[in-house]
Amino acid sequence: MHPGIRRIGRFFTAHLDSPLLGATLLLMLAGLVVLYSASNANLGRTSGQLMNMLVALGIMWVFAQIPPHYLLRLSVPVYVVGLLLLVAVALFGEVVNGARRWLHMGVTRIQPSEIMKIAAPLMLAWYFDRYEATLKLKNYVVGAVLLLVPVALIARQPDLGTAVLIFASGCYVIFLAGLSWKVIIGLAIAGGASLPLVWSVLHDYQRQRVLTLLDPSQDPLGAGYHTIQSTIALGSGGLAGKGWLSGSQTHLDFIPERTTDFIFAVYSEEFGLIGNGVLLILFLLVIARGAAITANAPTLFARLLGGSITLTFFTYAFVNMGMVAGILPVVGVPLPLVSYGGTALVTICLGLGILMSIHTHKKLVQT
């Protein structure tokens, strides 16, 4: 091979982790295949998602090149900017479908809550790394406040699904930082006791989602429709599925949001239990590789950030599959790397790029 071509190849593959990249690309490929069917063979939408994937992979590559200590320096500024944008949304944001989530920035509009998916765990990892030698209970209280402020602003929009995901990603950092099990158990008991209060402040549509989870048949053509149709699709796939482009629930338009939140129902109907097993293996490969990278990270900051990214990826997949299977309430959580959409895809690939950076730059950290 020509030396110039070899140098170009090394440039583009520098700091990429092959196992993590391989599993990511396979999940993206599965997403394109099922999207083509879910969109009724719409080449425009499929090619649009391919472009989204190329952009997301480019962002993954960029963040894989950034050493973790640079991310450490950026933690506070990124968090502060994200928080200011959330405040701006509350004051000046555009209302779309009854929710104030978007901020107009002249030529385009952005959804600042997406920034917080990375900014919140980044800030918490920075904070606990700074006080690593002297961690006390008050530090965990401060960490909880740093997390709850953006979560409260996002829940107020309202965007409960994103708020829960960001809350989970921050809780993972706090847990991995060494929070006592006694405190965790106490908080769990307090959380259970506060459920009546939480129920009283939920919006009507949020309460309906919980009630629908308990009994979807109470409103089969309304709130329970999503759950009933998705579970029918899951069951009708059987062992080997009905075949690609042959799902009756999909192509007779019974499955709602079939290219986004409920794309797993389409996949299950067409590829069956065997296909689901393959998909689960790919997700587990990403999670296992992320866990291995986290366990071998050289600094507390890298371990906390890597662990949060890995567990948040798991949460995305678990919540989406649980929602489609009818064991969790319906929330706006996409199936990572598979569902149609650019914003969530970019956020996920950004996190995976950080994981690659943690792994490939660890040799540069002096111990």
Kinemage of the C-alpha trace (Angstrom):
@kinemage 1
@onewidth
@group {chain A} dominant
@subgroup {mainchain}
@vectorlist {calphas} color= white
{ca met a 1} P 0.000 0.000 0.000
{ca his a 2} L 1.220 3.493 -0.835
{ca pro a 3} L 2.667 5.313 2.253
{ca gly a 4} L 0.410 8.326 1.632
{ca ile a 5} L -2.723 6.180 1.637
{ca arg a 6} L -1.489 4.444 4.793
{ca arg a 7} L -1.009 7.795 6.535
{ca ile a 8} L -4.515 8.925 5.537
{ca gly a 9} L -5.942 5.648 6.865
{ca arg a 10} L -4.110 6.066 10.173
{ca phe a 11} L -5.399 9.655 10.424
{ca phe a 12} L -9.039 8.644 10.040
{ca thr a 13} L -8.804 5.590 12.304
{ca ala a 14} L -6.770 7.309 15.035
{ca his a 15} L -8.317 6.971 18.497
{ca leu a 16} L -11.225 4.863 17.252
{ca asp a 17} L -12.029 1.719 19.229
{ca ser a 18} L -12.678 -1.113 16.746
{ca pro a 19} L -15.062 -3.270 18.866
{ca leu a 20} L -17.192 -0.287 19.873
{ca leu a 21} L -17.208 1.134 16.345
{ca gly a 22} L -18.097 -2.246 14.833
{ca ala a 23} L -21.115 -2.788 17.095
{ca thr a 24} L -22.227 0.812 16.523
{ca leu a 25} L -22.098 0.453 12.725
{ca leu a 26} L -24.031 -2.825 12.836
{ca leu a 27} L -26.778 -1.227 14.933
{ca met a 28} L -26.935 1.689 12.491
{ca leu a 29} L -27.194 -0.755 9.582
{ca ala a 30} L -30.062 -2.555 11.332
{ca gly a 31} L -31.699 0.841 11.829
{ca leu a 32} L -31.493 1.675 8.124
{ca val a 33} L -32.893 -1.720 7.108
{ca val a 34} L -35.905 -1.509 9.432
{ca leu a 35} L -36.458 2.208 8.696
{ca tyr a 36} L -36.800 1.440 4.975
{ca ser a 37} L -39.621 -0.955 5.800
{ca ala a 38} L -41.200 1.210 8.512
{ca ser a 39} L -41.322 4.207 6.148
{ca asn a 40} L -43.012 2.143 3.416
{ca ala a 41} L -39.844 1.987 1.299
{ca asn a 42} L -39.370 5.755 1.444
{ca leu a 43} L -35.910 6.284 -0.054
{ca gly a 44} L -35.931 9.976 0.831
{ca arg a 45} L -36.388 9.338 4.531
{ca thr a 46} L -33.908 6.463 4.534
{ca ser a 47} L -31.248 8.504 2.743
{ca gly a 48} L -31.952 11.384 5.127
{ca gln a 49} L -31.242 9.091 8.066
{ca leu a 50} L -28.067 7.898 6.338
{ca met a 51} L -26.931 11.532 6.213
{ca asn a 52} L -27.796 11.895 9.910
{ca met a 53} L -25.655 8.856 10.631
{ca leu a 54} L -22.691 10.209 8.659
{ca val a 55} L -22.884 13.496 10.587
{ca ala a 56} L -23.151 11.609 13.898
{ca leu a 57} L -20.165 9.416 12.993
{ca gly a 58} L -18.187 12.536 12.114
{ca ile a 59} L -18.975 14.005 15.532
{ca met a 60} L -18.019 10.693 17.145
{ca trp a 61} L -14.657 10.858 15.364
{ca val a 62} L -14.065 14.461 16.474
{ca phe a 63} L -14.745 13.699 20.147
{ca ala a 64} L -12.642 10.545 19.974
{ca gln a 65} L -9.677 12.815 19.137
{ca ile a 66} L -10.216 15.111 22.155
{ca pro a 67} L -8.215 13.958 25.217
{ca pro a 68} L -10.326 13.639 28.390
{ca his a 69} L -8.360 16.355 30.201
{ca tyr a 70} L -9.612 18.879 27.643
{ca leu a 71} L -13.164 17.752 28.341
{ca leu a 72} L -12.416 18.264 32.040
{ca arg a 73} L -11.592 21.914 31.351
{ca leu a 74} L -14.733 22.382 29.262
{ca ser a 75} L -17.092 20.867 31.845
{ca val a 76} L -18.045 24.020 33.730
{ca pro a 77} L -18.421 26.327 30.680
{ca val a 78} L -20.566 23.780 28.809
{ca tyr a 79} L -22.792 23.240 31.873
{ca val a 80} L -23.214 26.997 32.477
{ca val a 81} L -24.052 27.666 28.815
{ca gly a 82} L -26.543 24.775 28.818
{ca leu a 83} L -28.180 26.116 31.989
{ca leu a 84} L -28.446 29.643 30.567
{ca leu a 85} L -30.029 28.262 27.399
{ca leu a 86} L -32.603 26.358 29.487
{ca val a 87} L -33.462 29.570 31.321
{ca ala a 88} L -33.749 31.327 27.954
{ca val a 89} L -36.144 28.602 26.784
{ca ala a 90} L -38.313 29.143 29.876
{ca leu a 91} L -38.421 32.888 29.170
{ca phe a 92} L -38.385 33.168 25.374
{ca gly a 93} L -38.751 29.648 23.973
{ca glu a 94} L -41.141 28.704 21.170
{ca val a 95} L -44.230 26.707 22.077
{ca val a 96} L -44.693 23.660 19.838
{ca asn a 97} L -47.560 21.215 20.502
{ca gly a 98} L -48.143 22.719 23.934
{ca ala a 99} L -44.511 22.391 25.089
{ca arg a 100} L -41.891 25.144 25.358
{ca arg a 101} L -38.717 23.220 24.383
{ca trp a 102} L -37.185 25.099 21.457
{ca leu a 103} L -35.087 28.259 21.313
{ca his a 104} L -34.900 30.253 18.089
{ca met a 105} L -31.311 31.263 17.265
{ca gly a 106} L -31.832 33.398 14.162
{ca val a 107} L -31.169 31.020 11.280
{ca thr a 108} L -32.202 27.896 13.156
{ca arg a 109} L -33.669 26.666 16.411
{ca ile a 110} L -32.142 24.396 19.014
{ca gln a 111} L -33.362 22.189 21.851
{ca pro a 112} L -31.059 23.013 24.813
{ca ser a 113} L -32.221 19.972 26.788
{ca glu a 114} L -30.173 17.835 24.367
{ca ile a 115} L -27.018 19.689 25.445
{ca met a 116} L -27.706 18.747 29.053
{ca lys a 117} L -27.619 15.036 28.219
{ca ile a 118} L -23.839 15.428 28.060
{ca ala a 119} L -23.348 18.637 30.083
{ca ala a 120} L -24.935 17.337 33.306
{ca pro a 121} L -22.812 14.151 33.697
{ca leu a 122} L -19.759 16.111 32.473
{ca met a 123} L -20.244 18.721 35.210
{ca leu a 124} L -20.851 16.147 37.932
{ca ala a 125} L -17.805 14.117 36.884
{ca trp a 126} L -15.710 17.310 37.045
{ca tyr a 127} L -17.090 18.189 40.483
{ca phe a 128} L -16.468 14.793 42.086
{ca asp a 129} L -13.032 14.549 40.467
{ca arg a 130} L -12.118 17.912 41.995
{ca tyr a 131} L -13.066 16.788 45.506
{ca glu a 132} L -11.929 13.173 45.101
{ca ala a 133} L -9.620 13.227 48.137
{ca thr a 134} L -12.119 14.850 50.530
{ca leu a 135} L -15.548 13.576 49.467
{ca lys a 136} L -18.174 14.034 52.168
{ca leu a 137} L -21.957 13.898 52.307
{ca lys a 138} L -22.207 17.628 51.580
{ca asn a 139} L -20.448 17.057 48.242
{ca tyr a 140} L -23.174 14.614 47.209
{ca val a 141} L -25.802 17.180 48.234
{ca val a 142} L -24.117 19.810 46.044
{ca gly a 143} L -23.948 17.262 43.214
{ca ala a 144} L -27.675 16.574 43.596
{ca val a 145} L -28.428 20.306 43.345
{ca leu a 146} L -26.267 20.645 40.228
{ca leu a 147} L -28.341 17.844 38.700
{ca leu a 148} L -31.816 18.836 39.903
{ca val a 149} L -31.676 22.426 38.616
{ca pro a 150} L -31.518 21.495 34.892
{ca val a 151} L -33.844 18.513 35.440
{ca ala a 152} L -36.482 20.796 36.987
{ca leu a 153} L -36.173 23.296 34.122
{ca ile a 154} L -36.608 20.525 31.524
{ca ala a 155} L -39.508 18.864 33.373
{ca arg a 156} L -41.245 22.261 33.468
{ca gln a 157} L -41.221 22.582 29.638
{ca pro a 158} L -42.740 19.862 29.950
{ca asp a 159} L -40.404 17.140 28.668
{ca leu a 160} L -40.600 14.372 31.247
{ca gly a 161} L -38.844 11.764 29.088
{ca thr a 162} L -35.698 13.872 28.594
{ca ala a 163} L -35.788 15.021 32.234
{ca val a 164} L -35.843 11.403 33.433
{ca leu a 165} L -32.935 10.451 31.141
{ca ile a 166} L -30.793 13.367 32.339
{ca phe a 167} L -31.712 12.643 35.953
{ca ala a 168} L -30.664 9.009 35.449
{ca ser a 169} L -27.346 9.977 33.805
{ca gly a 170} L -26.536 12.283 36.734
{ca cys a 171} L -27.579 9.707 39.323
{ca tyr a 172} L -25.189 7.228 37.717
{ca val a 173} L -22.311 9.680 38.273
{ca ile a 174} L -23.321 10.264 41.899
{ca phe a 175} L -23.612 6.521 42.510
{ca leu a 176} L -20.285 5.725 40.852
{ca ala a 177} L -18.639 8.494 42.888
{ca gly a 178} L -19.203 6.337 45.972
{ca leu a 179} L -22.513 7.369 47.516
{ca ser a 180} L -23.242 5.190 50.554
{ca trp a 181} L -25.765 2.380 50.162
{ca lys a 182} L -27.444 3.536 53.376
{ca val a 183} L -28.107 6.914 51.776
{ca ile a 184} L -29.330 5.271 48.560
{ca ile a 185} L -31.771 3.026 50.472
{ca gly a 186} L -32.970 6.022 52.501
{ca leu a 187} L -33.541 8.040 49.337
{ca ala a 188} L -35.418 5.118 47.767
{ca ile a 189} L -37.737 4.919 50.771
{ca ala a 190} L -38.256 8.676 50.733
{ca gly a 191} L -38.945 8.539 46.998
{ca gly a 192} L -41.560 5.854 47.490
{ca ala a 193} L -43.220 7.870 50.255
{ca ser a 194} L -43.322 10.953 48.015
{ca leu a 195} L -45.153 9.227 45.158
{ca pro a 196} L -48.568 10.708 46.145
{ca leu a 197} L -47.021 14.191 45.976
{ca val a 198} L -45.391 13.425 42.624
{ca trp a 199} L -48.719 12.135 41.315
{ca ser a 200} L -50.426 15.388 42.305
{ca val a 201} L -48.003 17.541 40.269
{ca leu a 202} L -48.017 15.401 37.111
{ca his a 203} L -49.794 16.723 34.026
{ca asp a 204} L -53.009 14.970 33.034
{ca tyr a 205} L -51.385 13.296 30.006
{ca gln a 206} L -48.551 11.998 32.220
{ca arg a 207} L -51.005 10.472 34.694
{ca gln a 208} L -52.855 8.917 31.773
{ca arg a 209} L -49.657 7.225 30.606
{ca val a 210} L -49.247 5.545 34.000
{ca leu a 211} L -52.883 4.450 34.121
{ca thr a 212} L -52.626 3.145 30.563
{ca leu a 213} L -49.592 1.083 31.541
{ca leu a 214} L -51.654 -0.627 34.233
{ca asp a 215} L -54.624 -1.266 31.933
{ca pro a 216} L -54.244 -0.340 28.233
{ca ser a 217} L -57.698 -1.747 27.435
{ca gln a 218} L -59.465 1.042 29.343
{ca asp a 219} L -58.903 3.322 26.346
{ca pro a 220} L -58.018 1.032 23.402
{ca leu a 221} L -58.535 3.693 20.724
{ca gly a 222} L -56.937 6.516 22.684
{ca ala a 223} L -54.199 6.452 25.326
{ca gly a 224} L -53.898 2.654 25.228
{ca tyr a 225} L -53.625 2.394 21.447
{ca his a 226} L -49.815 2.664 21.259
{ca thr a 227} L -49.237 -0.064 23.843
{ca ile a 228} L -51.858 -2.458 22.470
{ca gln a 229} L -50.659 -2.232 18.861
{ca ser a 230} L -46.961 -2.496 19.719
{ca thr a 231} L -47.474 -5.596 21.867
{ca ile a 232} L -49.555 -7.193 19.086
{ca ala a 233} L -46.680 -6.562 16.672
{ca leu a 234} L -44.143 -8.055 19.099
{ca gly a 235} L -46.211 -11.201 19.558
{ca ser a 236} L -47.134 -11.640 15.909
{ca gly a 237} L -43.453 -11.791 14.894
{ca gly a 238} L -43.137 -15.251 16.419
{ca leu a 239} L -39.791 -17.041 16.264
{ca ala a 240} L -38.440 -15.961 12.875
{ca gly a 241} L -40.681 -12.975 12.054
{ca lys a 242} L -42.912 -12.284 9.077
{ca gly a 243} L -40.028 -11.186 6.887
{ca trp a 244} L -38.589 -7.860 5.823
{ca leu a 245} L -41.216 -5.536 4.279
{ca ser a 246} L -43.928 -8.047 5.228
{ca gly a 247} L -45.131 -6.869 8.643
{ca ser a 248} L -48.923 -6.550 8.577
{ca gln a 249} L -49.146 -4.308 11.657
{ca thr a 250} L -46.569 -2.035 10.067
{ca his a 251} L -47.839 -1.786 6.527
{ca leu a 252} L -51.517 -1.582 7.473
{ca asp a 253} L -50.596 1.480 9.580
{ca phe a 254} L -51.532 0.031 12.966
{ca ile a 255} L -48.209 0.846 14.643
{ca pro a 256} L -47.958 4.546 15.602
{ca glu a 257} L -44.672 6.484 15.404
{ca arg a 258} L -43.213 3.438 13.685
{ca thr a 259} L -40.067 5.139 12.370
{ca thr a 260} L -39.145 6.747 15.700
{ca asp a 261} L -40.197 5.672 19.200
{ca phe a 262} L -41.903 2.422 18.115
{ca ile a 263} L -39.446 1.212 15.492
{ca phe a 264} L -38.613 -1.763 17.744
{ca ala a 265} L -42.187 -3.027 17.217
{ca val a 266} L -41.597 -2.994 13.446
{ca tyr a 267} L -38.282 -4.814 13.845
{ca ser a 268} L -39.814 -7.434 16.146
{ca glu a 269} L -42.713 -8.166 13.807
{ca glu a 270} L -40.500 -8.609 10.751
{ca phe a 271} L -37.497 -10.398 12.310
{ca gly a 272} L -39.077 -12.182 15.257
{ca leu a 273} L -37.451 -13.544 18.395
{ca ile a 274} L -34.280 -14.549 16.539
{ca gly a 275} L -33.844 -11.035 15.167
{ca asn a 276} L -34.468 -9.586 18.611
{ca gly a 277} L -31.767 -11.843 20.012
{ca val a 278} L -29.260 -10.543 17.450
{ca leu a 279} L -30.225 -6.940 18.223
{ca leu a 280} L -29.869 -7.520 21.974
{ca ile a 281} L -26.413 -9.025 21.458
{ca leu a 282} L -25.323 -5.901 19.561
{ca phe a 283} L -26.632 -3.638 22.327
{ca leu a 284} L -24.896 -5.782 24.938
{ca leu a 285} L -21.631 -5.565 22.990
{ca val a 286} L -21.777 -1.761 23.102
{ca ile a 287} L -22.630 -1.786 26.809
{ca ala a 288} L -19.980 -4.395 27.681
{ca arg a 289} L -17.302 -2.502 25.732
{ca gly a 290} L -18.296 0.734 27.446
{ca ala a 291} L -18.111 -0.980 30.837
{ca ala a 292} L -14.647 -2.394 30.044
{ca ile a 293} L -13.387 1.037 28.975
{ca thr a 294} L -14.825 2.585 32.139
{ca ala a 295} L -13.234 -0.032 34.391
{ca asn a 296} L -9.789 0.643 32.890
{ca ala a 297} L -10.068 4.445 32.808
{ca pro a 298} L -7.004 6.147 34.368
{ca thr a 299} L -8.740 8.972 36.282
{ca leu a 300} L -11.843 9.383 38.418
{ca phe a 301} L -13.229 11.933 35.958
{ca ala a 302} L -12.894 9.482 33.067
{ca arg a 303} L -14.407 6.611 35.085
{ca leu a 304} L -17.407 8.651 36.180
{ca leu a 305} L -18.043 10.080 32.717
{ca gly a 306} L -17.516 6.756 30.939
{ca gly a 307} L -19.746 4.917 33.400
{ca ser a 308} L -22.519 7.478 33.029
{ca ile a 309} L -22.385 7.346 29.213
{ca thr a 310} L -22.491 3.535 29.209
{ca leu a 311} L -25.338 3.263 31.711
{ca thr a 312} L -27.307 6.012 29.963
{ca phe a 313} L -27.004 4.100 26.674
{ca phe a 314} L -28.364 1.048 28.511
{ca thr a 315} L -31.217 3.182 29.905
{ca tyr a 316} L -32.162 4.404 26.421
{ca ala a 317} L -32.387 0.850 25.095
{ca phe a 318} L -34.134 -0.587 28.171
{ca val a 319} L -36.747 2.178 28.415
{ca asn a 320} L -37.569 2.065 24.695
{ca met a 321} L -37.887 -1.717 24.576
{ca gly a 322} L -39.836 -1.737 27.848
{ca met a 323} L -42.183 0.923 26.501
{ca val a 324} L -42.821 -1.024 23.280
{ca ala a 325} L -43.312 -4.267 25.227
{ca gly a 326} L -45.869 -2.606 27.531
{ca ile a 327} L -43.913 -2.920 30.791
{ca leu a 328} L -43.036 0.792 31.017
{ca pro a 329} L -45.088 3.952 30.354
{ca val a 330} L -44.980 5.468 26.875
{ca val a 331} L -42.345 8.225 26.861
{ca gly a 332} L -40.465 9.916 24.047
{ca val a 333} L -37.294 7.812 24.198
{ca pro a 334} L -35.829 6.551 20.881
{ca leu a 335} L -34.112 3.208 20.399
{ca pro a 336} L -30.429 4.245 20.323
{ca leu a 337} L -28.738 4.127 16.897
{ca val a 338} L -31.863 2.559 15.361
{ca ser a 339} L -34.742 5.067 15.578
{ca tyr a 340} L -35.117 7.770 12.934
{ca gly a 341} L -33.915 11.230 13.974
{ca gly a 342} L -30.749 13.277 14.013
{ca thr a 343} L -30.570 14.980 17.419
{ca ala a 344} L -30.629 11.891 19.628
{ca leu a 345} L -28.323 10.065 17.210
{ca val a 346} L -25.732 12.853 17.427
{ca thr a 347} L -25.933 12.923 21.234
{ca ile a 348} L -25.440 9.156 21.486
{ca cys a 349} L -22.518 9.103 19.041
{ca leu a 350} L -20.922 12.047 20.837
{ca gly a 351} L -20.994 9.989 24.034
{ca leu a 352} L -19.553 6.949 22.270
{ca gly a 353} L -16.781 9.171 20.888
{ca ile a 354} L -15.935 10.244 24.437
{ca leu a 355} L -15.737 6.572 25.441
{ca met a 356} L -13.271 5.954 22.602
{ca ser a 357} L -11.225 8.944 23.709
{ca ile a 358} L -11.077 7.654 27.288
{ca his a 359} L -9.777 4.306 26.029
{ca thr a 360} L -7.277 5.458 23.411
{ca his a 361} L -5.803 8.393 25.367
{ca lys a 362} L -5.245 6.547 28.644
{ca lys a 363} L -1.640 5.769 27.711
{ca leu a 364} L -0.950 9.507 27.608
{ca val a 365} L -2.003 9.961 31.221
{ca gln a 366} L 0.892 9.815 33.631
{ca thr a 367} L 0.306 7.614 36.647
